[in-house]
Amino acid sequence: MPGHYDPLLVALSFVVAVFGGYVALDLTAQARTAERRRSLWLAAAALALGVGIWSMHFIGMLALRMDTPVSYDIGLTALSFALAVGVSGAGLFAVARTVPRRFTLPVAGTLTGLGIVSMHYVGMAGMQMAARLAYHGGLVAASVAIAVAASTAALWLAFRATRLWHRLGGALVMGLAVVSMHYVGMAAAHVEPHGHAAVDTGAGLALSTPLLAEITGAGALLLLSLALASSLVDRWLAAEKSAEQEARYRAIVDTAVDPIVVVDEMGIIQSFNRAAETTFGYTAAEMVGVNVKILMPDPHGPLHDGYLARYRQTGERRIIGIGREVEGRRKDGSTFPLDLSVAEWRAGRRRFFTGIMRDITRRKVAEDALRTAKEEAELAREEALRAKDRAERADQAKTKFLAAASHDLRQPLQSLFFFAHALSDKLQGHPTADLLASMTESLDGLKTLLDSLLDVSKLDAGVVRPSVTEFALGPLLDRLANEYAPRAADAGLRLRFVPTRAWTRSDPALLERIVRNLIENAIRYTERGSILLGCRRAGGTLRIEVADTGIGIPESKHEEVFQEFTQLANPERDRRKGLGLGLAIVKRLAALLGHTVTLRSRPGVGSAFVLTVPAVHPRAMPRPARKAPTRAAGKGLVVVVDDDAIILLSMRAMLEEWGYDVVAAMSADQAVDSLLSLGQQPNLIVADYRLREGRTGLQAIRDIYGVCGVRVPAVVLTGDTDPERIAEVQQSGHTLVHKPISPTMLRDIITAAA
């Protein structure tokens, strides 16, 4: 284009282009790091870039001095300004996408370059003069290429210039590129005169003044300066806020008792608080900028970078926001357990991770100690269970021993009873009758001892079932007092009874056995004085009391006297003072009934045993009915089965003397053969429980039932106190009689059964 350029205006156009580029890069950087109003900062960057490019373009055109007067169409000039700002904004927003695609930058750069070229040539089209502009095609193409390249470079730099010198260099490159494109485009134009036709330069509103270039440049620089100042002010305010937040964060983090470490997405430590220094042994200066894997023992440390890379690719969380127990490594190489929780956060586009840790060495030691204590407690519990099992087995063995011993003792004792009874009938008035009476008395004492053993076995077997009812205590206690008064008098004692009208709820038979044992115990161990039997009310209970003036019991022996075979005042084991089972039976029967037994005693003063039972409201007492006279026992056939020949012989002789017909057999088969020979049905079967060849009396009774075809009354004799045997016989429904049994009792049982 003919004419010359004003060097000052050319320089001004270059300054405006460079300054506009710098402001645009600065604002873009501000948008990139801004947490809010990011789009507003991008719009400001687009405006700055557009103003810089357009102002450079307009000042560059005003710098051309031609002989032909030139003015500018305001509409086309405004359009060129809008194009500059619009294409700059479109390019910046396109590249600023969160996930840019592969061809985003080239396409955005090309469109932006074409837009700038359009801005340039639209602006030139706004020139009004007495000539026509024509363009050189090659130079136009060159200006287009420069515009595209400059736009692409500008967009690339806009989102990669992070430091000041990056922005300065980028602004200089952008300014040179834009100026080059403009002046190449100006060089591509040449003027073709219109001849002598006059050109109307006054139509419409036109701009033409010598000061226009200076005004445009000053306005552009002022606008860009204001934009830059706003960016700097915002950055300063953000820095102040960040400094305040940093100070607050540092105050919190440095005073925290737990180690806190901040790392970026590459695992590089950004912050290391004082607790972390104390825990790991490193200083913050040593750790900032170092990979966090240095704090992890093998094999986790070398693998940590892979964990981060996988998280960046997949987003799969294995510890973030979850927390877990891990191991840490100190500066000296030692490892320790710690709790780790990780939180993720962002600052602009950067991602950070805050790890909060807690040394749990003491907790682990406490857990180990607790676990050890639990294991020891479990071992102790198991040992206690084993000891309990051994004690139970020992108790069962003791019970079985008592049962076996009782059986072996009862067999010969039963024979002695029967023979003594047979002799008593034949030695009536004989000089030896007194000796026989003494022997019978000794047999009665031995029977009493064996019966006590039997009671213990029954209680251990659990075959004793209470039959609880409500009844008056007065008649029961009165009967016992009348029964034991003569025995007490024989021992030189006085038995006093306090009458009562109280009622209770219990098993009358078992309660009577408890009171009997207590009275007998008092008579045995009281040498002089008296025994008191009575009952008193205590709230909703009754206290049955047996008090004596006997030898007394030391307090240290109060529990021991309720154990089996315990006799404190019988070191010589005088059988007349019992076997030491009376109070043991009392304790077990009271527990079975749900009653309690307590003891008060002072050595040399006496003892008082108190049985506490429930109290109930009294009811009207019915008058006792007159007892009907007993019929004489009827006679009949009795089958006796016993494998002991002596017992069999003595029982046969005794039954025949009583007037019964007897079939005596040592086995079930022998009894069946005898019954078949007689052709007679028995009235009663008496069978010993233990027979030869492992058979039992229950089996013998069933065999005889098979011959008779009907169920015949049966009595089972046994000296066995094994709880299982007792339960088996009771379940069969037959009458169970324990050896030894006196002839009188046996006669009553046979009479009742037959």
C-alpha positions in Angstrom: 0.0 0.0 0.0 1.6 3.4 -1.0 2.6 5.7 1.7 4.8 5.4 4.8 4.3 4.4 8.5 4.7 6.6 11.5 7.4 4.8 13.5 6.0 5.9 16.9 2.6 4.6 16.1 4.1 1.3 14.8 6.0 1.0 18.1 2.8 1.8 20.0 0.9 -0.9 18.1 3.6 -3.4 19.1 3.5 -2.3 22.7 -0.3 -2.6 22.8 -0.1 -6.1 21.2 2.5 -7.4 23.7 0.7 -5.8 26.7 -2.6 -7.2 25.6 -1.1 -10.6 25.2 0.5 -10.5 28.7 -2.8 -9.3 30.3 -4.7 -12.1 28.5 -2.2 -14.7 29.7 -2.3 -13.3 33.3 -6.1 -13.4 33.4 -6.1 -16.9 31.9 -3.7 -18.1 34.6 -6.1 -16.5 37.2 -9.0 -18.4 35.6 -7.0 -21.6 35.7 -6.4 -21.4 39.5 -9.7 -19.7 40.5 -12.1 -21.9 42.5 -15.0 -19.6 41.7 -16.0 -17.2 38.8 -13.7 -19.1 36.4 -15.9 -18.2 33.4 -15.8 -14.5 34.4 -12.0 -14.5 34.4 -11.9 -16.3 31.0 -14.3 -13.7 29.6 -12.0 -10.9 30.9 -9.0 -12.7 29.3 -10.9 -12.9 26.0 -11.7 -9.2 26.2 -8.1 -8.3 27.0 -6.8 -10.4 24.1 -9.4 -9.0 21.7 -8.8 -5.4 22.8 -5.1 -5.9 22.4 -5.3 -7.4 18.9 -7.9 -4.9 17.6 -6.2 -1.9 19.1 -2.9 -3.0 17.6 -4.7 -3.5 14.2 -6.4 -0.1 14.3 -3.3 1.8 15.5 -1.3 0.0 12.8 -3.7 1.3 10.1 -3.6 4.8 11.6 0.2 4.6 11.5 0.0 4.5 7.6 0.5 8.0 6.1 -0.9 8.3 2.6 -1.5 11.2 0.2 -5.1 10.2 -0.2 -7.4 11.2 2.7 -8.7 8.3 4.6 -11.6 7.9 7.0 -13.2 4.9 8.7 -16.7 3.5 8.7 -17.8 3.2 12.3 -20.0 0.2 11.6 -17.3 -1.9 10.0 -14.8 -0.7 12.6 -17.2 -1.8 15.4 -17.7 -5.1 13.7 -14.0 -5.7 13.5 -13.7 -5.0 17.2 -16.5 -7.5 18.0 -14.8 -10.1 15.8 -11.6 -9.7 17.7 -13.2 -10.1 21.1 -15.5 -12.9 20.0 -13.0 -15.1 18.3 -10.6 -14.7 21.2 -13.2 -15.7 23.7 -14.4 -18.7 21.6 -10.8 -20.0 21.3 -10.1 -19.6 25.0 -13.4 -21.2 26.1 -12.9 -24.1 23.7 -9.4 -24.9 25.0 -10.5 -24.4 28.6 -12.7 -27.5 28.5 -12.3 -29.8 31.5 -11.4 -32.8 29.3 -9.8 -31.4 26.0 -9.9 -33.7 23.0 -7.0 -34.5 20.7 -7.8 -31.9 18.0 -9.2 -29.2 20.2 -6.2 -26.9 20.1 -5.5 -27.1 16.3 -9.2 -26.6 15.5 -9.6 -23.7 18.0 -6.4 -22.1 16.8 -7.4 -22.3 13.2 -10.9 -20.9 13.8 -9.4 -18.1 16.0 -6.8 -17.3 13.4 -9.5 -17.1 10.7 -11.5 -14.9 12.9 -8.6 -12.5 13.5 -7.9 -12.4 9.7 -11.6 -11.6 9.2 -11.3 -8.9 11.8 -8.3 -7.5 10.0 -9.8 -7.4 6.5 -13.2 -6.2 7.8 -11.3 -3.4 9.5 -9.5 -2.5 6.2 -12.8 -2.7 4.4 -13.9 0.1 6.7 -11.3 2.5 5.2 -13.0 5.2 3.1 -10.9 7.0 0.5 -10.9 8.1 -3.2 -9.4 4.8 -4.3 -10.1 1.1 -4.4 -8.1 -1.5 -2.4 -6.8 -4.6 -4.1 -5.0 -7.5 -2.4 -2.0 -9.7 -3.3 -3.0 -13.3 -3.0 0.3 -14.6 -1.7 0.6 -12.1 1.0 -3.0 -12.6 2.1 -2.3 -16.3 2.4 0.8 -15.6 4.4 -1.2 -13.3 6.8 -3.7 -16.1 7.2 -1.0 -18.6 8.0 0.6 -16.2 10.5 -2.8 -15.5 12.1 -3.6 -19.3 12.5 -0.1 -20.0 13.9 -0.2 -17.0 16.2 -3.7 -18.0 17.5 -2.7 -21.6 18.1 0.5 -20.5 19.9 -1.5 -18.0 22.0 -4.1 -20.6 23.1 -1.3 -23.1 23.9 0.5 -20.6 26.0 -2.6 -19.3 27.7 -3.0 -22.6 29.6 0.6 -23.5 30.1 2.2 -20.2 31.2 2.4 -20.8 35.0 5.2 -18.4 35.9 6.0 -14.7 35.3 8.7 -15.2 32.8 6.5 -17.8 30.9 3.9 -15.1 30.6 6.4 -12.4 29.5 7.9 -14.6 26.9 4.5 -15.7 25.7 3.3 -12.1 25.5 6.4 -11.1 23.4 5.9 -14.0 21.0 2.2 -13.3 20.7 2.9 -9.5 20.1 5.4 -10.2 17.3 3.1 -12.7 15.7 0.1 -10.4 15.7 2.1 -7.4 14.4 3.7 -9.6 11.7 0.3 -10.8 10.6 -1.1 -7.2 10.5 1.7 -5.7 8.6 1.9 -8.6 6.1 -1.9 -8.1 5.6 -1.3 -4.3 5.1 1.5 -5.1 2.6 -0.9 -7.4 0.7 -3.1 -4.4 -0.1 -2.5 -1.8 -2.9 -4.6 1.1 -4.1 -6.3 1.4 -7.5 -7.5 4.9 -8.3 -11.2 5.5 -9.3 -10.3 8.0 -12.0 -11.6 11.5 -11.6 -14.8 10.6 -9.9 -15.2 12.3 -6.6 -15.5 10.0 -3.5 -18.1 10.8 -1.0 -16.3 10.7 2.3 -19.0 12.4 4.3 -21.8 9.9 3.9 -22.6 8.4 7.3 -20.6 8.8 10.5 -16.8 8.5 9.9 -13.8 8.6 12.2 -10.8 10.6 11.1 -8.5 12.7 13.5 -4.8 13.0 14.0 -5.2 12.1 17.6 -7.3 9.0 17.0 -4.3 6.6 17.1 -3.1 8.1 20.3 -6.5 8.0 21.9 -7.0 4.4 20.8 -3.6 3.4 22.1 -4.1 5.2 25.4 -7.6 3.8 25.8 -6.5 0.2 25.1 -3.5 0.5 27.5 -5.8 2.0 30.2 -8.4 -0.8 29.8 -5.7 -3.5 29.8 -4.1 -1.9 32.8 -7.3 -1.9 34.7 -7.8 -5.6 33.8 -4.3 -6.4 34.9 -4.8 -4.3 38.1 -8.0 -6.2 38.9 -6.2 -9.5 38.5 -3.3 -8.4 40.7 -5.7 -7.1 43.3 -7.7 -10.3 43.3 -4.5 -12.3 43.4 -3.3 -10.2 46.4 -6.6 -10.7 48.2 -6.5 -14.4 47.5 -2.9 -14.4 48.8 -4.0 -12.6 51.9 -6.8 -15.1 52.4 -4.6 -18.0 51.6 -2.0 -16.7 54.1 -4.7 -16.4 56.8 -6.0 -19.9 56.0 -2.4 -21.2 55.9 -1.7 -19.6 59.3 -4.9 -21.1 60.7 -4.2 -24.4 59.1 -0.6 -24.4 60.4 -1.7 -23.5 63.9 -4.2 -26.4 63.9 -1.9 -28.9 62.2 1.3 -28.0 64.2 -0.6 -28.3 67.5 -2.3 -31.6 66.6 -1.2 -34.6 68.6 -1.5 -36.9 65.6 0.9 -36.9 62.6 -0.6 -35.1 59.6 1.1 -35.4 56.1 -0.1 -33.7 52.9 1.0 -35.2 49.5 0.1 -34.3 46.0 -1.3 -36.8 43.4 2.3 -37.9 42.6 2.9 -38.8 46.2 5.3 -35.9 46.9 5.0 -34.5 50.5 3.8 -30.9 50.7 3.3 -30.6 54.4 4.8 -32.4 57.4 3.5 -31.3 60.9 5.4 -31.4 64.2 3.7 -34.5 65.4 4.9 -36.3 62.3 8.4 -35.0 63.0 8.2 -36.5 66.5 6.7 -39.8 65.3 8.9 -40.5 62.3 12.1 -38.7 63.4 12.4 -36.6 60.3 12.2 -32.8 60.1 9.7 -31.0 57.9 12.6 -29.5 55.9 13.9 -33.0 55.2 10.5 -34.4 54.1 8.8 -31.6 52.0 9.4 -32.4 48.3 10.2 -36.1 49.1 8.1 -39.1 48.0 5.9 -40.3 50.9 6.9 -43.9 50.3 10.0 -43.2 52.4 7.6 -43.5 55.5 6.5 -47.0 54.4 8.3 -50.3 55.1 8.8 -52.9 52.4 7.0 -54.2 50.5 4.4 -51.4 50.6 6.8 -48.5 50.0 8.0 -49.5 46.5 4.4 -50.3 45.5 2.9 -47.0 46.6 3.6 -45.1 43.3 1.7 -47.9 41.5 -1.2 -47.5 43.9 -1.5 -43.8 43.1 -1.2 -44.4 39.4 -4.0 -46.9 39.5 -6.2 -44.6 41.5 -5.6 -41.8 39.0 -6.6 -44.1 36.1 -9.5 -46.0 37.7 -10.7 -43.9 40.6 -10.9 -47.1 42.7 -10.6 -46.3 46.4 -8.9 -48.8 48.7 -8.0 -46.5 51.6 -9.3 -43.0 50.8 -12.2 -42.1 53.0 -12.1 -45.5 54.6 -9.1 -45.8 56.9 -7.1 -48.8 57.9 -4.3 -50.1 60.1 -0.9 -49.9 58.4 2.8 -49.9 59.3 5.0 -46.9 59.4 8.8 -46.7 59.2 10.8 -44.3 61.3 14.0 -42.6 60.3 16.0 -45.2 62.2 14.4 -48.0 60.1 12.2 -49.3 62.9 8.5 -50.0 62.1 5.4 -49.5 64.2 1.6 -49.9 63.8 -0.6 -46.9 63.1 -4.1 -46.0 62.1 -4.3 -44.1 58.8 -7.2 -42.1 57.4 -6.8 -40.3 54.0 -8.9 -37.5 52.7 -8.8 -36.2 49.1 -9.2 -32.5 48.2 -8.4 -30.1 45.3 -6.9 -26.7 44.9 -7.8 -25.5 41.4 -7.0 -28.4 39.1 -4.4 -29.9 41.5 -5.3 -32.8 43.7 -4.0 -33.4 47.1 -4.3 -36.1 49.8 -4.2 -35.5 53.6 -3.1 -38.4 55.7 -3.9 -38.3 59.4 -2.1 -41.0 61.4 -2.1 -42.2 65.0 0.6 -44.3 66.6 -1.3 -47.3 68.1 1.7 -49.1 69.6 0.4 -48.8 73.1 -3.1 -49.9 72.0 -1.6 -52.9 70.3 0.3 -53.8 73.4 -2.9 -53.4 75.4 -4.8 -55.5 72.9 -2.1 -58.2 73.0 -2.2 -58.1 76.8 -6.0 -58.3 76.7 -5.8 -61.2 74.2 -3.3 -63.0 76.4 -5.5 -62.4 79.4 -8.5 -63.8 77.6 -6.5 -66.8 76.5 -5.3 -67.4 80.0 -8.8 -66.9 81.3 -10.1 -69.4 78.7 -7.4 -71.9 79.7 -8.4 -71.3 83.4 -12.0 -71.8 82.5 -11.2 -75.0 80.6 -9.1 -76.2 83.5 -12.0 -75.4 85.9 -14.4 -77.3 83.7 -12.0 -80.2 83.6 -11.6 -80.0 87.4 -15.4 -79.8 87.7 -15.7 -82.8 85.4 -13.1 -84.7 87.4 -15.0 -83.8 90.6 -18.3 -85.0 89.1 -16.7 -88.2 87.9 -15.2 -88.7 91.3 -18.6 -88.1 92.9 -20.3 -90.5 90.5 -17.6 -93.1 91.3 -18.2 -92.5 95.0 -21.9 -93.0 94.5 -21.3 -96.2 92.5 -18.9 -97.4 95.1 -21.5 -96.9 97.8 -24.1 -98.6 95.7 -21.8 -101.6 95.1 -20.7 -101.8 98.7 -24.2 -101.5 99.9 -25.3 -104.4 97.7 -22.5 -106.6 98.8 -23.2 -105.9 102.5 -27.0 -106.3 102.2 -26.9 -109.8 100.8 -25.4 -111.5 103.9 -27.2 -109.1 106.2 -30.5 -110.2 104.7 -29.7 -113.8 105.4 -28.8 -113.0 109.0 -32.2 -111.3 109.4 -34.1 -114.3 108.1 -32.1 -116.8 110.2 -32.4 -114.7 113.3 -36.2 -114.5 112.8 -36.3 -118.3 112.3 -34.2 -118.8 115.5 -36.3 -116.4 117.6 -39.4 -118.6 117.0 -37.5 -121.7 118.1 -35.6 -120.2 121.1 -38.7 -118.8 122.9 -37.7 -119.1 126.7 -34.3 -120.5 125.9 -31.3 -119.2 127.9 -29.7 -118.0 124.7 -32.7 -115.9 123.7 -31.1 -112.8 125.2 -28.0 -113.2 123.0 -30.2 -113.6 120.0 -32.1 -110.3 120.9 -28.7 -108.5 121.2 -27.7 -109.8 117.8 -31.1 -108.7 116.3 -30.5 -105.2 117.8 -27.0 -105.1 116.2 -28.6 -106.1 112.9 -31.1 -103.2 113.2 -28.3 -100.7 113.8 -26.5 -102.0 110.7 -29.7 -101.7 108.7 -30.1 -98.1 109.8 -26.6 -97.2 108.6 -27.2 -98.9 105.2 -30.5 -97.1 104.8 -28.7 -93.8 105.2 -26.4 -94.8 102.4 -29.5 -95.7 100.3 -31.0 -92.2 101.0 -27.9 -90.5 99.6 -27.9 -92.7 96.6 -31.6 -91.9 95.9 -30.9 -88.2 96.1 -27.9 -88.5 93.8 -30.0 -90.5 91.4 -32.6 -87.8 91.2 -35.4 -90.4 91.6 -36.8 -88.5 94.6 -39.7 -86.4 93.3 -41.3 -84.0 95.9 -45.1 -84.1 96.2 -45.7 -80.6 97.4 -49.0 -79.7 99.1 -50.3 -77.4 101.8 -50.7 -78.9 105.2 -50.7 -78.1 108.9 -47.3 -78.3 110.7 -48.8 -78.9 114.1 -49.9 -82.5 113.8 -46.6 -83.5 112.1 -44.4 -81.9 114.8 -46.6 -83.1 117.6 -46.4 -86.7 116.3 -42.6 -86.5 116.1 -42.3 -85.0 119.6 -44.4 -87.8 121.0 -42.4 -90.4 119.1 -38.9 -89.1 120.2 -39.8 -88.1 123.8 -39.3 -91.6 125.2 -35.9 -91.9 123.5 -34.8 -88.5 124.8 -35.9 -89.5 128.3 -33.9 -92.7 128.0 -30.8 -90.5 127.3 -31.5 -88.4 130.3 -32.9 -85.4 128.3 -36.1 -83.5 128.1 -37.8 -83.0 124.7 -40.0 -79.9 124.8 -42.5 -79.1 122.0 -44.2 -75.7 121.4 -47.5 -76.3 119.6 -48.3 -74.4 116.4 -51.3 -73.8 114.1 -49.2 -72.7 111.2 -49.5 -74.1 107.7 -46.8 -74.5 105.1 -46.3 -75.7 101.5 -43.9 -78.6 101.1 -43.7 -82.4 100.8 -44.9 -83.8 104.2 -42.9 -87.0 104.0 -39.6 -85.3 103.0 -40.1 -82.5 105.5 -40.7 -85.1 108.2 -37.5 -86.9 107.3 -35.6 -83.6 107.6 -37.0 -82.9 111.1 -36.4 -86.5 112.2 -32.7 -86.3 111.3 -32.4 -83.0 113.1 -34.0 -84.5 116.3 -32.0 -87.7 116.1 -28.8 -85.6 115.7 -29.7 -83.5 118.8 -30.3 -86.6 120.9 -27.0 -88.2 119.8 -24.9 -85.1 120.7 -26.6 -83.8 123.8 -25.3 -85.3 127.0 -27.6 -83.3 129.5 -30.2 -80.7 129.4 -33.0 -80.4 127.0 -34.1 -80.3 123.3 -36.6 -77.8 122.0 -38.8 -78.4 118.9 -41.0 -75.5 117.7 -42.0 -73.1 115.0 -42.1 -69.3 114.7 -43.3 -67.0 111.9 -40.9 -64.6 110.2 -42.6 -62.4 107.6 -43.9 -64.7 104.9 -42.0 -67.7 106.1 -41.9 -70.2 109.0 -38.8 -71.1 110.9 -38.9 -74.7 112.2 -36.2 -74.9 114.9 -34.5 -77.8 116.7 -32.4 -76.4 119.6 -30.3 -78.4 122.0 -28.0 -77.8 125.0 -25.4 -80.2 123.5 -21.6 -79.9 122.8 -22.0 -77.2 120.2 -20.2 -76.7 116.9 -17.2 -74.3 116.2 -18.1 -71.6 113.6 -15.3 -72.8 111.3 -17.0 -76.2 111.1 -20.5 -75.0 110.3 -20.2 -75.8 106.6 -18.3 -79.0 107.1 -20.9 -80.7 109.3 -23.3 -80.8 106.2 -20.8 -82.9 104.3 -21.0 -86.7 104.0 -19.3 -88.9 106.8 -18.5 -85.8 108.9 -18.8 -86.4 112.7 -17.0 -83.9 114.9 -17.6 -85.6 118.2 -17.2 -89.2 117.2 -13.5 -89.9 116.6 -14.0 -93.5 117.8 -16.7 -93.9 115.1 -19.3 -95.2 117.5 -22.1 -96.7 115.3 -24.7 -95.6 117.8 -23.9 -92.0 116.8 -24.7 -92.7 113.2 -22.6 -92.7 110.0 -22.3 -89.0 109.5 -24.9 -88.8 106.8 -27.8 -87.3 108.7 -27.1 -83.6 108.1 -25.9 -84.3 104.5 -29.3 -85.8 103.8 -31.0 -82.8 105.5 -29.0 -80.4 103.3 -29.9 -82.3 100.1 -33.6 -82.7 100.9 -33.9 -79.0 101.8 -32.3 -78.0 98.5 -34.6 -80.4 96.7 -37.7 -78.7 98.3 -36.4 -75.2 97.9 -36.0 -74.6 101.7 -33.0 -73.3 103.5 -31.1 -74.7 106.5 -29.1 -72.5 108.8 -27.1 -73.2 111.9 -26.5 -71.2 115.1 -24.1 -72.8 117.6 -21.7 -72.0 120.5 -19.3 -74.7 121.7 -20.2 -75.9 125.2 -23.6 -74.1 125.0 -25.6 -75.8 122.3 -26.8 -75.7 118.7 -29.9 -74.6 116.9 -30.8 -75.9 113.4 -33.3 -73.7 111.6 -35.3 -74.9 108.6 -37.0 -72.0 106.8 -40.2 -73.0 104.9 -43.0 -70.9 103.2 -46.0 -69.9 105.2 -49.6 -70.2 103.8 -53.0 -69.3 105.1 -54.5 -72.0 107.4 -57.5 -74.0 106.3 -60.2 -75.8 108.3 -58.9 -79.2 109.7 -61.1 -82.2 108.8 -61.8 -84.6 111.7 -59.8 -87.8 111.4 -61.8 -90.8 110.3 -61.8 -94.0 112.4 -59.3 -96.5 111.0 -61.0 -99.7 109.6 -59.9 -103.0 111.1 -57.2 -104.9 109.1 -58.3 -108.1 107.6 -56.2 -111.2 108.1 -53.7 -111.8 105.3 -54.9 -114.2 102.8 -52.6 -117.2 101.9 -51.5 -118.2 98.4 -48.6 -119.2 96.2 -45.5 -117.1 96.3 -42.7 -117.5 93.7 -39.3 -116.6 95.1 -36.3 -116.1 92.6 -32.9 -115.5 94.1 -29.5 -116.8 93.0 -28.2 -116.8 96.7 -29.0 -120.3 98.0 -28.8 -119.2 101.7 -31.3 -116.3 101.2 -33.5 -118.6 99.1 -33.5 -121.3 101.8 -34.2 -118.9 104.7 -36.9 -117.0 102.9 -38.7 -120.2 101.9 -38.7 -121.5 105.5 -40.0 -118.1 106.7 -42.8 -117.9 104.1 -43.9 -121.5 104.7 -44.0 -120.8 108.5 -46.3 -117.8 107.7 -48.6 -120.2 105.8 -47.7 -119.5 102.2 -47.1 -122.1 99.5 -43.6 -121.4 98.0 -41.9 -122.0 94.7 -38.2 -121.3 95.3 -36.0 -121.1 92.2 -32.5 -119.8 91.6 -33.4 -118.7 88.0 -36.3 -117.7 85.9 -36.2 -120.9 83.8 -36.3 -123.0 87.0 -39.3 -121.0 88.3 -41.2 -121.4 84.9 -40.6 -125.2 85.0 -41.9 -125.5 88.5 -45.0 -123.5 87.7 -45.7 -125.6 84.6 -45.3 -128.7 86.7 -47.7 -127.4 89.4 -50.2 -126.0 86.9 -51.0 -123.3 89.3 -51.0 -119.5 88.9 -48.9 -117.6 91.6 -50.4 -114.8 93.8 -47.1 -113.0 94.2 -43.6 -112.9 92.8 -40.6 -112.0 94.9 -37.4 -111.7 92.9 -33.9 -110.5 93.6 -32.7 -107.8 91.1 -29.3 -109.4 90.3 -29.4 -113.0 89.1 -26.8 -115.2 87.4 -25.6 -114.9 83.8 -26.2 -111.2 83.8 -29.9 -111.5 84.0 -32.1 -109.4 86.3 -35.2 -109.9 88.4 -37.2 -107.7 86.1 -36.5 -110.1 83.2 -37.4 -113.1 85.4 -40.8 -111.4 86.3 -41.5 -110.8 82.6 -40.7 -114.5 81.8 -43.2 -115.6 84.6 -45.8 -113.2 83.2 -45.4 -115.0 79.9 -46.4 -118.3 81.5 -49.2 -116.9 83.6 -50.7 -114.8 80.9 -51.7 -112.1 83.4 -49.8 -109.4 85.4 -49.1 -110.8 88.9 -48.1 -108.5 91.8 -44.3 -108.5 92.1 -41.7 -107.3 94.6 -38.1 -106.7 93.6 -35.5 -107.1 96.4 -32.1 -105.4 95.9 -29.1 -104.4 97.8 -28.0 -102.2 94.9 -28.1 -98.5 95.5 -26.8 -97.5 92.1 -29.1 -94.6 91.0 -29.6 -96.1 87.5 -30.8 -99.4 89.0 -33.2 -97.6 91.4 -34.7 -95.6 88.6 -35.0 -98.7 86.4 -37.0 -100.6 89.0 -39.2 -97.7 89.8 -40.1 -97.2 86.2 -41.2 -100.8 85.9 -44.0 -100.2 88.3 -43.1 -103.1 90.7 -42.6 -102.6 94.4 -39.0 -101.9 95.3 -37.6 -103.2 98.6 -34.0 -102.6 99.7 -32.0 -105.2 101.6 -31.7 -105.8 104.4 -35.4 -105.8 105.3 -36.7 -107.0 108.6 -39.1 -110.0 108.5 -41.9 -107.9 110.0 -41.6 -105.3 107.2 -41.4 -108.0 104.6 -44.5 -109.7 106.0 -46.4 -106.4 105.8 -45.3 -105.8 102.2 -46.2 -109.3 101.0 -49.6 -109.1 102.8 -50.4 -105.8 101.1 -49.2 -106.8 97.7 -50.8 -110.3 97.7 
